[in-house]
């Protein structure tokens, strides 16, 4: 059965006018779509006669990842002064809220406030805790840092590069309660522990439970929005890392596309993407590669399909640059692909949804409104029920972090927020198309693609 029997691609002018910002924007997008469709056909015809990108056409000394290593070669990790600023802001919030302390484990929040990631300290049943609490010194609120560590690991813990003024360490022996040791360390600083103890909302339950039992008279609670928003609103240094990581990920996809051919398998392309991302300097790399109808399941089915001429290629991939994530999805074709016209039409409808969502994302806008404008467009084009996931997620020290672009939320977009924008259409048994670029909100409250330095959104199915 052809997709047309499932999908009604007609749209009334009245519905479009009611749903989107202006009919002028929509008409302009549709005109570009028609122009690009003709351009693609001409380009494919030209390339079929004049190019061949199969591997045997590369010489032995050809560097297929040329230029990737240099793209982020000047990138620098977050410096010590920025960590001190973060700690100072946290200390002020704690003091103003009457909170006793903030406690985090190694992970995104441990990294944000104390430069302790899961990569530098693996989580185990023996907790290592980062404690930050406020102190008054000469009428100024300052952040004090204590690291709670297993005694036999104390030397290794002291080797961690934890920024802070007069960072202290407290250890607990194997026959001691680590949470009692944590409370004892706070008491040593003459804290009365009358106010609540804030914890990382992602902290493991047994750690939270242990802290609460060790301090039955103190409320142990997830950190409030004033704390979580510190991480949600990115600094210029953070945006620089996010920008470079996402730019080079797009470059990697393009480099891989240039070496693909009809008949290549999904597993081969995954290996190529990993190699390209490694050449670009990204760590903790991952890739989802789906051909044809396999992409109709947004996260795949575990097969190893060979690429057919009628198959779109979906690559969703990313990695870390100094702990900051990239997350890019491109659905594209090769020069000798023969993609069904209805699938090309779906590609452009998804592209338009992404464009409309990007235009809607502004400071002060509700996150659900951004999801809605993309969803309404796709529903209006006849894909009701085929866009099956939220529009996007926050990105930074975690690949998926708050806030989220989804329905049913009252979150408000602020300057410094960074999100993915990834609409998709998934028709099981036929085709799946997703396009994803991450963006941030600049000081003027405007959305800017993190991939703008390498062209921003995909240009067409042939040019990702």
Secondary structure, DSSP 8 states (H G I E B T S, - for coil): --GGGT------HHHHHHHSS-HHHHHHHHHHHHHHHHHHHHHHHHHHHH---SGGGS-TT--TTTTHHHHTTT-----HHHHHHHHHHHHHHHHHHT--EEEEETTHHHHHHHS--TTTS---SS--EEEEEEEEETTEEEEEEEEEEEGGGHHHHHTS---SSS-EEEEE-TTS-HHHHHHHHHHHTT----S-EEE-TTS-HHHHHHHHHHTTTS-EEE--HHHHHHHHS--HHHHHHHHHHHHHHHHHHHHHHTT--TT-BHHHHHHHHHHHHHHTT-EEEEEEEEEGGGGGSTT--S---B--TT--EEEEEEEEETTEE--EEEEE--TT----HHHHHHHHHHHHHHHHHHHH-BTT-BHHHHHHHHHHHHIIIIITTT--S-SEEE-SSSSSEEEEE-TT---B--TT-EEEE--EEEETTTEEEE-BEEEEE-TTSBEEETTGGGTSS--BTTB-
